[in-house]
Amino acid sequence: MTRRPKSGRRRPPKQHAGERLHGRVLGRVGPVFLVETTTTSQTTCIARGAGKTAVVGDRVEYIADIDAELANGLIVGVLNRKSTLARRDALGRKKQVLAANLDRIFIVSAIEPELREGLIDRYLVASETQDIEAHIVVNKTDLLTAAELDAITLRLRHYDALGYPVHYVSAKSNSGLTALETALADCVSILVGHSGVGKTSLINSICPGVSERVQAVSDATGRGQHTTTTSALYKLPKGGEVVDSPGVRSFGLWGITANEVKNYFPEFVEKSDGCKFADCQHIHEPKCAIRAALEEQTIDAKRYQSYLNIRQSLLDEGA
């Protein structure tokens, strides 16, 4: 049998009939999204074309009642975002957006696993690039003696001075959760941090029953995965919404160059007018106001080292 030669023309994309509706992504497991509709009901969607870029928190366009095996709708577009939290993917080559349309980021740390200011500072730079208000949370304070807690408070006091509130809490004993709940109210937030710091436990303490709703995301999508592998957005009882994100080992910055890092350290910006050179990178240049402040101990030495580390990592990545 002789085959007809190909014409070289592509077939037009398959058209999906139906009205375009608006919704918001509450969660994703595998290829299936859980979408909140304008009537606050929920539906499941898969994505095609521009819709494949959707993440938790995105406002999307979708078509309902398509002939699909996995879901009840098809996401076909993502509406304009006011902010994103993004990082480099595991290979360091592509942008990975973790969540969209955020007002605040809560960087959760603990003593177990070990508190890492370097990771905190990377998240703070990412938040500064998007004008997302940043808070720091130290969880598992029930594991600390009074003297140990005082030492950690002293160690992190410069963050408060920079305008990054620090919350000392315990999901186990409920200590400090009232103030944290207030900070989470009336905004869309995300909890981020190292694996094992207790982000989901904090949400469970503030919003009892969230574990069942977490599992409901997996049940609704039919994928059955555990929540540590995906992000999900939840409504809090006293107002506000929070995204619980998977834990990370590292956080590679995306979208800025090595020479731009200094612009996202507020204490550097405040003092940089005193530098001799407008493009001073605060490393070896003469008459650098930042290095002078470092010697005078008016800039935290660990923060300065974080700056050097972040800048070098971006140079190594070619940014």
C-alpha positions, 0 to 999 in steps of 0.5 A, a space after each residue: 500500500 502506497 502512503 500519501 506523501 506528507 504535505 509538510 503542513 501541520 494540522 490545526 490544534 484541536 478546538 475545545 468548545 465551551 465558555 472560558 471560565 475563571 478560577 484559581 489553582 488550589 493544588 496540583 498533583 501530577 498533571 491534575 490541578 484542583 481549581 476553585 471556581 468563582 462560586 467557591 466550588 472546586 473542580 479538577 483540570 488538566 492543562 494545555 498550551 499556556 495553561 501548563 505554566 499554572 501554579 498554586 495561587 494562579 488565577 486561570 482560564 479554564 473550559 469545563 466539561 471537556 471529554 477528558 479521562 483525568 479531570 473535569 476541565 481544561 486550563 487554557 490560560 494563566 491571568 496576570 500575576 502580581 508576584 511569584 516565588 521562583 527558584 532555579 530547578 534542580 539542574 540549575 537551568 530553568 525557572 521553577 515557579 513555586 506559587 503566585 499572587 503572594 502577599 507574604 512569605 514566612 521562612 520557617 526554620 528550626 533548631 532540628 534540622 539545623 538553623 541556616 541563615 544562608 537559606 533564610 537570606 536566599 529567600 529574603 532576596 527572592 522576596 525583595 525582588 518581588 516586593 513580597 513582605 517577608 517574615 521569619 519563623 523559628 519553630 520547635 521552640 519547645 525543644 529549647 531551654 530558656 537560655 538557648 532561646 535567648 541565644 537564638 533570639 540574639 543570633 537573629 535580632 538583626 532581622 527584626 532591625 531590618 524589618 523582617 519580623 521574627 516569630 518564635 513558635 512551637 506547633 507542639 505546645 502552641 506557643 506563639 501561634 496567636 501572633 503568627 495567626 494574626 500575621 497570616 490573616 487577611 493576605 495570601 502567604 506561603 510557608 517555605 523552608 528546609 525539609 523537616 522544620 514543621 511547616 505542615 504541623 504549624 498549619 495543622 495547629 492553626 487550622 485543625 483538620 487541614 491534614 484531611 483537606 491536604 489528603 482531599 487534594 490528592 483524592 480529588 486529583 485521583 493521584 494519591 500522593 503525599 503532600 510533601 511532594 506538592 504545594 497546596 493552598 488553604 483558607 484559614 479560620 480567622 481570615 487569610 490563605 496559606 500555601 504549604 510548600 514542599 521542603 527544600 535542601 537548597 534554594 537557587 535564585 532565578 532572575 537576578 545577576 550577581 551584580 544585582 544581589 546588593 540591591 536586595 540587601 536593604 542594609 546595603 542599599 541604605 548605606 551604599 550612597 557612602 561608597 566612592 563608586 556608584 557600581 561598588 560591589 562591596 568586595 574589594 573596592 576602595 572607600 566602600 561604605 558597606 565594608 566600613 560598616 562591617 568593620 564597625 559592626 553596624 552590618 551583620 557579618 553573617 549577612 555579609 557572608 551570605 551576600 558573598 556566597 549568593 553572589 559567587 553562586 550566581 557567578 558560578 551559574 553564569 548569572 
